[in-house]
Amino acid sequence: MKASFWGAVAVAILILGAAAAYGKEAAPAGAEPEVVLRPVNRNSAEYLYSLKEQRLQAAEAKRAEEEQKLREQEKKAKVEKIQRKTGRTPSSWQVLNR
């Protein structure tokens, strides 16, 4: 019992000693920290919520832009298919906007 207790104490001291060696490590000069720590109050909560909303809007705008590009590529593919079949270029807006 005493041996296991002293063994556990020795392991705890080794762990704490190793953690202390890395705990005082300074951040690299000129580098900004990845995490921004702010005290939680009403203004900071609103700020964090606005950041979240901005990220969601940016992601949605990017998704919509990608969908638009995909639609345009599909239209171009249809036009190219018609050109391959008939050998003529479609000029009617009705054909181009199918």
Biopython code that builds the backbone (N, CA, C, O; Angstrom):
import numpy as np
from Bio.PDB.StructureBuilder import StructureBuilder

atoms = [
    (1, "MET", "N", (0.822, -1.183, 0.000)),
    (1, "MET", "CA", (0.000, 0.000, 0.000)),
    (1, "MET", "C", (0.869, 1.250, 0.000)),
    (1, "MET", "O", (0.632, 2.184, -0.767)),
    (2, "LYS", "N", (1.895, 1.260, 0.883)),
    (2, "LYS", "CA", (2.768, 2.415, 0.958)),
    (2, "LYS", "C", (3.570, 2.583, -0.335)),
    (2, "LYS", "O", (3.807, 3.701, -0.794)),
    (3, "ALA", "N", (3.978, 1.461, -0.907)),
    (3, "ALA", "CA", (4.789, 1.516, -2.129)),
    (3, "ALA", "C", (3.962, 2.094, -3.278)),
    (3, "ALA", "O", (4.462, 2.916, -4.046)),
    (4, "SER", "N", (2.699, 1.671, -3.402)),
    (4, "SER", "CA", (1.866, 2.186, -4.485)),
    (4, "SER", "C", (1.559, 3.675, -4.273)),
    (4, "SER", "O", (1.463, 4.434, -5.238)),
    (5, "PHE", "N", (1.407, 4.088, -3.010)),
    (5, "PHE", "CA", (1.163, 5.498, -2.721)),
    (5, "PHE", "C", (2.365, 6.340, -3.131)),
    (5, "PHE", "O", (2.217, 7.363, -3.799)),
    (6, "TRP", "N", (3.570, 5.898, -2.721)),
    (6, "TRP", "CA", (4.778, 6.655, -3.066)),
    (6, "TRP", "C", (5.042, 6.604, -4.578)),
    (6, "TRP", "O", (5.576, 7.556, -5.148)),
    (7, "GLY", "N", (4.676, 5.519, -5.207)),
    (7, "GLY", "CA", (4.820, 5.421, -6.669)),
    (7, "GLY", "C", (3.903, 6.418, -7.364)),
    (7, "GLY", "O", (4.310, 7.068, -8.326)),
    (8, "ALA", "N", (2.657, 6.544, -6.880)),
    (8, "ALA", "CA", (1.704, 7.494, -7.457)),
    (8, "ALA", "C", (2.181, 8.933, -7.233)),
    (8, "ALA", "O", (2.031, 9.779, -8.114)),
    (9, "VAL", "N", (2.757, 9.213, -6.049)),
    (9, "VAL", "CA", (3.283, 10.542, -5.758)),
    (9, "VAL", "C", (4.447, 10.860, -6.694)),
    (9, "VAL", "O", (4.550, 11.977, -7.200)),
    (10, "ALA", "N", (5.320, 9.883, -6.924)),
    (10, "ALA", "CA", (6.475, 10.096, -7.799)),
    (10, "ALA", "C", (6.017, 10.364, -9.236)),
    (10, "ALA", "O", (6.559, 11.243, -9.905)),
    (11, "VAL", "N", (5.036, 9.622, -9.704)),
    (11, "VAL", "CA", (4.508, 9.828, -11.057)),
    (11, "VAL", "C", (3.851, 11.207, -11.153)),
    (11, "VAL", "O", (4.035, 11.897, -12.156)),
    (12, "ALA", "N", (3.106, 11.615, -10.159)),
    (12, "ALA", "CA", (2.465, 12.931, -10.168)),
    (12, "ALA", "C", (3.516, 14.041, -10.206)),
    (12, "ALA", "O", (3.344, 15.029, -10.920)),
    (13, "ILE", "N", (4.597, 13.888, -9.446)),
    (13, "ILE", "CA", (5.657, 14.897, -9.446)),
    (13, "ILE", "C", (6.315, 14.973, -10.816)),
    (13, "ILE", "O", (6.610, 16.065, -11.301)),
    (14, "LEU", "N", (6.548, 13.829, -11.442)),
    (14, "LEU", "CA", (7.147, 13.820, -12.779)),
    (14, "LEU", "C", (6.232, 14.499, -13.795)),
    (14, "LEU", "O", (6.696, 15.268, -14.637)),
    (15, "ILE", "N", (4.955, 14.219, -13.717)),
    (15, "ILE", "CA", (3.995, 14.822, -14.650)),
    (15, "ILE", "C", (3.934, 16.328, -14.451)),
    (15, "ILE", "O", (3.977, 17.084, -15.421)),
    (16, "LEU", "N", (3.834, 16.770, -13.199)),
    (16, "LEU", "CA", (3.784, 18.202, -12.919)),
    (16, "LEU", "C", (5.079, 18.896, -13.311)),
    (16, "LEU", "O", (5.052, 20.027, -13.797)),
    (17, "GLY", "N", (6.197, 18.242, -13.107)),
    (17, "GLY", "CA", (7.485, 18.824, -13.495)),
    (17, "GLY", "C", (7.588, 18.983, -15.001)),
    (17, "GLY", "O", (8.070, 20.007, -15.486)),
    (18, "ALA", "N", (7.143, 17.989, -15.741)),
    (18, "ALA", "CA", (7.169, 18.075, -17.205)),
    (18, "ALA", "C", (6.191, 19.140, -17.691)),
    (18, "ALA", "O", (6.500, 19.869, -18.634)),
    (19, "ALA", "N", (5.030, 19.244, -17.075)),
    (19, "ALA", "CA", (4.044, 20.248, -17.474)),
    (19, "ALA", "C", (4.562, 21.656, -17.182)),
    (19, "ALA", "O", (4.293, 22.584, -17.944)),
    (20, "ALA", "N", (5.303, 21.820, -16.087)),
    (20, "ALA", "CA", (5.842, 23.135, -15.743)),
    (20, "ALA", "C", (6.902, 23.569, -16.750)),
    (20, "ALA", "O", (7.038, 24.757, -17.040)),
    (21, "ALA", "N", (7.643, 22.620, -17.275)),
    (21, "ALA", "CA", (8.676, 22.959, -18.256)),
    (21, "ALA", "C", (8.053, 23.542, -19.516)),
    (21, "ALA", "O", (8.624, 24.450, -20.119)),
    (22, "TYR", "N", (6.914, 23.048, -19.918)),
    (22, "TYR", "CA", (6.253, 23.530, -21.131)),
    (22, "TYR", "C", (5.250, 24.644, -20.843)),
    (22, "TYR", "O", (4.842, 25.349, -21.766)),
    (23, "GLY", "N", (4.852, 24.815, -19.613)),
    (23, "GLY", "CA", (3.853, 25.818, -19.264)),
    (23, "GLY", "C", (4.351, 27.242, -19.396)),
    (23, "GLY", "O", (3.548, 28.145, -19.633)),
    (24, "LYS", "N", (5.634, 27.476, -19.252)),
    (24, "LYS", "CA", (6.199, 28.827, -19.298)),
    (24, "LYS", "C", (6.676, 29.196, -20.697)),
    (24, "LYS", "O", (7.292, 30.247, -20.877)),
    (25, "GLU", "N", (6.408, 28.365, -21.677)),
    (25, "GLU", "CA", (6.885, 28.603, -23.036)),
    (25, "GLU", "C", (6.232, 29.857, -23.612)),
    (25, "GLU", "O", (5.010, 30.002, -23.577)),
    (26, "ALA", "N", (7.046, 30.749, -24.133)),
    (26, "ALA", "CA", (6.546, 32.022, -24.660)),
    (26, "ALA", "C", (6.054, 31.837, -26.088)),
    (26, "ALA", "O", (6.507, 30.947, -26.807)),
    (27, "ALA", "N", (5.121, 32.694, -26.483)),
    (27, "ALA", "CA", (4.617, 32.674, -27.854)),
    (27, "ALA", "C", (5.673, 33.262, -28.775)),
    (27, "ALA", "O", (6.450, 34.118, -28.351)),
    (28, "PRO", "N", (5.718, 32.828, -30.012)),
    (28, "PRO", "CA", (6.687, 33.390, -30.954)),
    (28, "PRO", "C", (6.466, 34.887, -31.144)),
    (28, "PRO", "O", (5.331, 35.362, -31.121)),
    (29, "ALA", "N", (7.544, 35.614, -31.328)),
    (29, "ALA", "CA", (7.463, 37.068, -31.467)),
    (29, "ALA", "C", (6.784, 37.426, -32.780)),
    (29, "ALA", "O", (7.100, 36.849, -33.820)),
    (30, "GLY", "N", (5.862, 38.367, -32.739)),
    (30, "GLY", "CA", (5.205, 38.845, -33.944)),
    (30, "GLY", "C", (4.026, 37.996, -34.395)),
    (30, "GLY", "O", (3.335, 38.374, -35.341)),
    (31, "ALA", "N", (3.781, 36.889, -33.765)),
    (31, "ALA", "CA", (2.664, 36.034, -34.167)),
    (31, "ALA", "C", (1.459, 36.324, -33.281)),
    (31, "ALA", "O", (1.575, 36.437, -32.061)),
    (32, "GLU", "N", (0.305, 36.441, -33.922)),
    (32, "GLU", "CA", (-0.918, 36.663, -33.155)),
    (32, "GLU", "C", (-1.435, 35.325, -32.637)),
    (32, "GLU", "O", (-1.290, 34.304, -33.310)),
    (33, "PRO", "N", (-2.023, 35.319, -31.473)),
    (33, "PRO", "CA", (-2.586, 34.063, -30.977)),
    (33, "PRO", "C", (-3.811, 33.663, -31.803)),
    (33, "PRO", "O", (-4.544, 34.518, -32.298)),
    (34, "GLU", "N", (-4.019, 32.353, -31.945)),
    (34, "GLU", "CA", (-5.151, 31.865, -32.725)),
    (34, "GLU", "C", (-6.473, 32.071, -31.995)),
    (34, "GLU", "O", (-7.522, 32.206, -32.624)),
    (35, "VAL", "N", (-6.420, 32.093, -30.690)),
    (35, "VAL", "CA", (-7.630, 32.215, -29.892)),
    (35, "VAL", "C", (-7.663, 33.600, -29.269)),
    (35, "VAL", "O", (-6.676, 34.065, -28.700)),
    (36, "VAL", "N", (-8.803, 34.245, -29.384)),
    (36, "VAL", "CA", (-8.965, 35.562, -28.783)),
    (36, "VAL", "C", (-9.790, 35.388, -27.513)),
    (36, "VAL", "O", (-10.943, 34.961, -27.567)),
    (37, "LEU", "N", (-9.201, 35.717, -26.384)),
    (37, "LEU", "CA", (-9.906, 35.589, -25.115)),
    (37, "LEU", "C", (-10.533, 36.925, -24.765)),
    (37, "LEU", "O", (-9.855, 37.951, -24.716)),
    (38, "ARG", "N", (-11.815, 36.900, -24.527)),
    (38, "ARG", "CA", (-12.547, 38.111, -24.156)),
    (38, "ARG", "C", (-13.419, 37.793, -22.947)),
    (38, "ARG", "O", (-13.925, 36.678, -22.819)),
    (39, "PRO", "N", (-13.590, 38.749, -22.079)),
    (39, "PRO", "CA", (-14.511, 38.519, -20.962)),
    (39, "PRO", "C", (-15.942, 38.457, -21.500)),
    (39, "PRO", "O", (-16.299, 39.177, -22.432)),
    (40, "VAL", "N", (-16.738, 37.598, -20.908)),
    (40, "VAL", "CA", (-18.105, 37.425, -21.380)),
    (40, "VAL", "C", (-18.996, 38.470, -20.746)),
    (40, "VAL", "O", (-19.181, 38.495, -19.529)),
    (41, "ASN", "N", (-19.536, 39.317, -21.566)),
    (41, "ASN", "CA", (-20.566, 40.250, -21.135)),
    (41, "ASN", "C", (-21.525, 40.404, -22.308)),
    (41, "ASN", "O", (-21.377, 39.727, -23.325)),
    (42, "ARG", "N", (-22.478, 41.266, -22.176)),
    (42, "ARG", "CA", (-23.510, 41.371, -23.205)),
    (42, "ARG", "C", (-22.923, 41.805, -24.549)),
    (42, "ARG", "O", (-23.291, 41.257, -25.588)),
    (43, "ASN", "N", (-22.026, 42.772, -24.538)),
    (43, "ASN", "CA", (-21.447, 43.263, -25.779)),
    (43, "ASN", "C", (-20.609, 42.193, -26.471)),
    (43, "ASN", "O", (-20.683, 42.038, -27.690)),
    (44, "SER", "N", (-19.818, 41.459, -25.703)),
    (44, "SER", "CA", (-18.984, 40.445, -26.327)),
    (44, "SER", "C", (-19.846, 39.293, -26.848)),
    (44, "SER", "O", (-19.519, 38.700, -27.877)),
    (45, "ALA", "N", (-20.933, 38.971, -26.160)),
    (45, "ALA", "CA", (-21.825, 37.926, -26.651)),
    (45, "ALA", "C", (-22.467, 38.354, -27.966)),
    (45, "ALA", "O", (-22.586, 37.550, -28.891)),
    (46, "GLU", "N", (-22.880, 39.613, -28.051)),
    (46, "GLU", "CA", (-23.451, 40.120, -29.303)),
    (46, "GLU", "C", (-22.399, 40.127, -30.405)),
    (46, "GLU", "O", (-22.704, 39.820, -31.557)),
    (47, "TYR", "N", (-21.164, 40.474, -30.059)),
    (47, "TYR", "CA", (-20.077, 40.493, -31.037)),
    (47, "TYR", "C", (-19.829, 39.085, -31.580)),
    (47, "TYR", "O", (-19.693, 38.895, -32.789)),
    (48, "LEU", "N", (-19.772, 38.103, -30.681)),
    (48, "LEU", "CA", (-19.557, 36.724, -31.117)),
    (48, "LEU", "C", (-20.708, 36.242, -31.996)),
    (48, "LEU", "O", (-20.488, 35.529, -32.975)),
    (49, "TYR", "N", (-21.929, 36.628, -31.649)),
    (49, "TYR", "CA", (-23.083, 36.241, -32.453)),
    (49, "TYR", "C", (-23.002, 36.889, -33.836)),
    (49, "TYR", "O", (-23.324, 36.255, -34.841)),
    (50, "SER", "N", (-22.571, 38.152, -33.885)),
    (50, "SER", "CA", (-22.455, 38.827, -35.184)),
    (50, "SER", "C", (-21.355, 38.173, -36.027)),
    (50, "SER", "O", (-21.501, 38.059, -37.244)),
    (51, "LEU", "N", (-20.268, 37.748, -35.401)),
    (51, "LEU", "CA", (-19.223, 37.039, -36.145)),
    (51, "LEU", "C", (-19.762, 35.738, -36.731)),
    (51, "LEU", "O", (-19.472, 35.392, -37.876)),
    (52, "LYS", "N", (-20.542, 35.034, -35.939)),
    (52, "LYS", "CA", (-21.130, 33.781, -36.408)),
    (52, "LYS", "C", (-22.050, 34.046, -37.596)),
    (52, "LYS", "O", (-22.011, 33.316, -38.586)),
    (53, "GLU", "N", (-22.873, 35.081, -37.502)),
    (53, "GLU", "CA", (-23.782, 35.432, -38.591)),
    (53, "GLU", "C", (-23.004, 35.809, -39.852)),
    (53, "GLU", "O", (-23.393, 35.436, -40.959)),
    (54, "GLN", "N", (-21.905, 36.547, -39.684)),
    (54, "GLN", "CA", (-21.096, 36.938, -40.839)),
    (54, "GLN", "C", (-20.499, 35.723, -41.519)),
    (54, "GLN", "O", (-20.469, 35.647, -42.747)),
    (55, "ARG", "N", (-20.020, 34.766, -40.723)),
    (55, "ARG", "CA", (-19.467, 33.540, -41.309)),
    (55, "ARG", "C", (-20.535, 32.768, -42.058)),
    (55, "ARG", "O", (-20.283, 32.248, -43.145)),
    (56, "LEU", "N", (-21.730, 32.689, -41.482)),
    (56, "LEU", "CA", (-22.819, 31.967, -42.155)),
    (56, "LEU", "C", (-23.208, 32.653, -43.464)),
    (56, "LEU", "O", (-23.437, 31.984, -44.472)),
    (57, "GLN", "N", (-23.284, 33.978, -43.449)),
    (57, "GLN", "CA", (-23.632, 34.709, -44.664)),
    (57, "GLN", "C", (-22.557, 34.552, -45.730)),
    (57, "GLN", "O", (-22.869, 34.413, -46.913)),
    (58, "ALA", "N", (-21.308, 34.573, -45.322)),
    (58, "ALA", "CA", (-20.219, 34.402, -46.286)),
    (58, "ALA", "C", (-20.256, 33.006, -46.896)),
    (58, "ALA", "O", (-20.042, 32.845, -48.098)),
    (59, "ALA", "N", (-20.526, 32.000, -46.076)),
    (59, "ALA", "CA", (-20.602, 30.629, -46.585)),
    (59, "ALA", "C", (-21.787, 30.475, -47.534)),
    (59, "ALA", "O", (-21.682, 29.807, -48.563)),
    (60, "GLU", "N", (-22.904, 31.091, -47.187)),
    (60, "GLU", "CA", (-24.087, 31.005, -48.044)),
    (60, "GLU", "C", (-23.859, 31.726, -49.370)),
    (60, "GLU", "O", (-24.285, 31.242, -50.418)),
    (61, "ALA", "N", (-23.193, 32.871, -49.332)),
    (61, "ALA", "CA", (-22.899, 33.599, -50.566)),
    (61, "ALA", "C", (-21.966, 32.785, -51.459)),
    (61, "ALA", "O", (-22.136, 32.749, -52.677)),
    (62, "LYS", "N", (-20.989, 32.138, -50.851)),
    (62, "LYS", "CA", (-20.060, 31.314, -51.627)),
    (62, "LYS", "C", (-20.798, 30.131, -52.245)),
    (62, "LYS", "O", (-20.556, 29.783, -53.401)),
    (63, "ARG", "N", (-21.684, 29.519, -51.491)),
    (63, "ARG", "CA", (-22.465, 28.388, -51.995)),
    (63, "ARG", "C", (-23.355, 28.827, -53.168)),
    (63, "ARG", "O", (-23.464, 28.119, -54.169)),
    (64, "ALA", "N", (-23.984, 29.991, -53.037)),
    (64, "ALA", "CA", (-24.847, 30.498, -54.106)),
    (64, "ALA", "C", (-24.019, 30.802, -55.361)),
    (64, "ALA", "O", (-24.465, 30.547, -56.480)),
    (65, "GLU", "N", (-22.831, 31.339, -55.172)),
    (65, "GLU", "CA", (-21.960, 31.636, -56.308)),
    (65, "GLU", "C", (-21.552, 30.345, -57.025)),
    (65, "GLU", "O", (-21.520, 30.295, -58.255)),
    (66, "GLU", "N", (-21.243, 29.313, -56.255)),
    (66, "GLU", "CA", (-20.876, 28.030, -56.850)),
    (66, "GLU", "C", (-22.052, 27.424, -57.615)),
    (66, "GLU", "O", (-21.869, 26.866, -58.697)),
    (67, "GLU", "N", (-23.257, 27.535, -57.054)),
    (67, "GLU", "CA", (-24.443, 27.026, -57.749)),
    (67, "GLU", "C", (-24.673, 27.783, -59.048)),
    (67, "GLU", "O", (-25.043, 27.182, -60.056)),
    (68, "GLN", "N", (-24.459, 29.088, -59.036)),
    (68, "GLN", "CA", (-24.621, 29.896, -60.243)),
    (68, "GLN", "C", (-23.618, 29.459, -61.311)),
    (68, "GLN", "O", (-23.976, 29.323, -62.480)),
    (69, "LYS", "N", (-22.387, 29.245, -60.918)),
    (69, "LYS", "CA", (-21.371, 28.782, -61.861)),
    (69, "LYS", "C", (-21.746, 27.421, -62.438)),
    (69, "LYS", "O", (-21.558, 27.171, -63.628)),
    (70, "LEU", "N", (-22.279, 26.542, -61.587)),
    (70, "LEU", "CA", (-22.686, 25.213, -62.044)),
    (70, "LEU", "C", (-23.820, 25.314, -63.059)),
    (70, "LEU", "O", (-23.818, 24.607, -64.067)),
    (71, "ARG", "N", (-24.801, 26.204, -62.793)),
    (71, "ARG", "CA", (-25.902, 26.394, -63.743)),
    (71, "ARG", "C", (-25.387, 26.901, -65.085)),
    (71, "ARG", "O", (-25.832, 26.446, -66.138)),
    (72, "GLU", "N", (-24.454, 27.838, -65.043)),
    (72, "GLU", "CA", (-23.909, 28.378, -66.288)),
    (72, "GLU", "C", (-23.132, 27.311, -67.052)),
    (72, "GLU", "O", (-23.188, 27.266, -68.281)),
    (73, "GLN", "N", (-22.414, 26.459, -66.340)),
    (73, "GLN", "CA", (-21.694, 25.378, -66.996)),
    (73, "GLN", "C", (-22.665, 24.399, -67.644)),
    (73, "GLN", "O", (-22.408, 23.898, -68.739)),
    (74, "GLU", "N", (-23.780, 24.126, -66.972)),
    (74, "GLU", "CA", (-24.788, 23.229, -67.543)),
    (74, "GLU", "C", (-25.380, 23.832, -68.811)),
    (74, "GLU", "O", (-25.585, 23.125, -69.798)),
    (75, "LYS", "N", (-25.657, 25.137, -68.792)),
    (75, "LYS", "CA", (-26.182, 25.801, -69.989)),
    (75, "LYS", "C", (-25.188, 25.713, -71.139)),
    (75, "LYS", "O", (-25.567, 25.433, -72.277)),
    (76, "LYS", "N", (-23.906, 25.955, -70.837)),
    (76, "LYS", "CA", (-22.881, 25.877, -71.876)),
    (76, "LYS", "C", (-22.777, 24.461, -72.422)),
    (76, "LYS", "O", (-22.565, 24.266, -73.619)),
    (77, "ALA", "N", (-22.926, 23.473, -71.547)),
    (77, "ALA", "CA", (-22.860, 22.080, -71.993)),
    (77, "ALA", "C", (-24.020, 21.768, -72.928)),
    (77, "ALA", "O", (-23.837, 21.054, -73.915)),
    (78, "LYS", "N", (-25.212, 22.290, -72.636)),
    (78, "LYS", "CA", (-26.371, 22.075, -73.518)),
    (78, "LYS", "C", (-26.128, 22.702, -74.880)),
    (78, "LYS", "O", (-26.426, 22.096, -75.910)),
    (79, "VAL", "N", (-25.587, 23.918, -74.888)),
    (79, "VAL", "CA", (-25.321, 24.608, -76.149)),
    (79, "VAL", "C", (-24.299, 23.820, -76.969)),
    (79, "VAL", "O", (-24.455, 23.652, -78.178)),
    (80, "GLU", "N", (-23.253, 23.341, -76.295)),
    (80, "GLU", "CA", (-22.228, 22.567, -76.998)),
    (80, "GLU", "C", (-22.805, 21.263, -77.546)),
    (80, "GLU", "O", (-22.426, 20.818, -78.629)),
    (81, "LYS", "N", (-23.709, 20.664, -76.804)),
    (81, "LYS", "CA", (-24.346, 19.420, -77.261)),
    (81, "LYS", "C", (-25.157, 19.691, -78.530)),
    (81, "LYS", "O", (-25.109, 18.912, -79.482)),
    (82, "ILE", "N", (-25.897, 20.797, -78.537)),
    (82, "ILE", "CA", (-26.694, 21.156, -79.725)),
    (82, "ILE", "C", (-25.767, 21.425, -80.902)),
    (82, "ILE", "O", (-26.058, 21.027, -82.030)),
    (83, "GLN", "N", (-24.662, 22.094, -80.643)),
    (83, "GLN", "CA", (-23.711, 22.389, -81.720)),
    (83, "GLN", "C", (-23.112, 21.113, -82.293)),
    (83, "GLN", "O", (-22.921, 21.006, -83.504)),
    (84, "ARG", "N", (-22.816, 20.147, -81.433)),
    (84, "ARG", "CA", (-22.263, 18.881, -81.925)),
    (84, "ARG", "C", (-23.281, 18.125, -82.765)),
    (84, "ARG", "O", (-22.926, 17.540, -83.789)),
    (85, "LYS", "N", (-24.541, 18.129, -82.344)),
    (85, "LYS", "CA", (-25.586, 17.392, -83.067)),
    (85, "LYS", "C", (-25.883, 18.018, -84.424)),
    (85, "LYS", "O", (-25.931, 17.318, -85.436)),
    (86, "THR", "N", (-26.081, 19.327, -84.448)),
    (86, "THR", "CA", (-26.546, 19.983, -85.664)),
    (86, "THR", "C", (-25.420, 20.616, -86.474)),
    (86, "THR", "O", (-25.569, 20.818, -87.679)),
    (87, "GLY", "N", (-24.324, 20.923, -85.847)),
    (87, "GLY", "CA", (-23.240, 21.599, -86.537)),
    (87, "GLY", "C", (-23.465, 23.089, -86.673)),
    (87, "GLY", "O", (-22.641, 23.787, -87.263)),
    (88, "ARG", "N", (-24.570, 23.590, -86.134)),
    (88, "ARG", "CA", (-24.869, 25.025, -86.205)),
    (88, "ARG", "C", (-24.860, 25.607, -84.792)),
    (88, "ARG", "O", (-25.072, 24.904, -83.804)),
    (89, "THR", "N", (-24.614, 26.873, -84.735)),
    (89, "THR", "CA", (-24.654, 27.533, -83.428)),
    (89, "THR", "C", (-26.055, 28.078, -83.198)),
    (89, "THR", "O", (-26.613, 28.738, -84.075)),
    (90, "PRO", "N", (-26.628, 27.813, -82.031)),
    (90, "PRO", "CA", (-27.964, 28.333, -81.750)),
    (90, "PRO", "C", (-27.894, 29.832, -81.493)),
    (90, "PRO", "O", (-27.016, 30.310, -80.774)),
    (91, "SER", "N", (-28.818, 30.560, -82.082)),
    (91, "SER", "CA", (-28.830, 32.002, -81.871)),
    (91, "SER", "C", (-30.122, 32.459, -81.205)),
    (91, "SER", "O", (-30.203, 33.597, -80.744)),
    (92, "SER", "N", (-31.117, 31.609, -81.147)),
    (92, "SER", "CA", (-32.388, 31.974, -80.543)),
    (92, "SER", "C", (-32.250, 32.001, -79.024)),
    (92, "SER", "O", (-31.630, 31.118, -78.431)),
    (93, "TRP", "N", (-32.828, 33.016, -78.410)),
    (93, "TRP", "CA", (-32.775, 33.091, -76.944)),
    (93, "TRP", "C", (-33.572, 31.953, -76.324)),
    (93, "TRP", "O", (-33.290, 31.537, -75.200)),
    (94, "GLN", "N", (-34.561, 31.451, -77.047)),
    (94, "GLN", "CA", (-35.361, 30.334, -76.526)),
    (94, "GLN", "C", (-34.515, 29.068, -76.447)),
    (94, "GLN", "O", (-34.648, 28.287, -75.505)),
    (95, "VAL", "N", (-33.650, 28.866, -77.431)),
    (95, "VAL", "CA", (-32.777, 27.684, -77.423)),
    (95, "VAL", "C", (-31.699, 27.836, -76.344)),
    (95, "VAL", "O", (-31.384, 26.881, -75.636)),
    (96, "LEU", "N", (-31.149, 29.021, -76.229)),
    (96, "LEU", "CA", (-30.069, 29.243, -75.284)),
    (96, "LEU", "C", (-30.542, 29.184, -73.844)),
    (96, "LEU", "O", (-29.744, 28.857, -72.965)),
    (97, "ASN", "N", (-31.773, 29.477, -73.567)),
    (97, "ASN", "CA", (-32.276, 29.535, -72.193)),
    (97, "ASN", "C", (-33.154, 28.346, -71.824)),
    (97, "ASN", "O", (-34.004, 28.466, -70.941)),
    (98, "ARG", "N", (-32.975, 27.239, -72.456)),
    (98, "ARG", "CA", (-33.765, 26.052, -72.102)),
    (98, "ARG", "C", (-33.355, 25.515, -70.777)),
    (98, "ARG", "O", (-33.910, 24.518, -70.315)),
]
sb = StructureBuilder()
sb.init_structure("model")
sb.init_model(0)
sb.init_chain("A")
sb.init_seg("    ")
for serial, (resi, resn, name, xyz) in enumerate(atoms, 1):
    if name == "N":
        sb.init_residue(resn, " ", resi, " ")
    sb.init_atom(name, np.array(xyz, "f"), 0.0, 1.0, " ", f" {name:<3s}", serial, name[0])
structure = sb.get_structure()
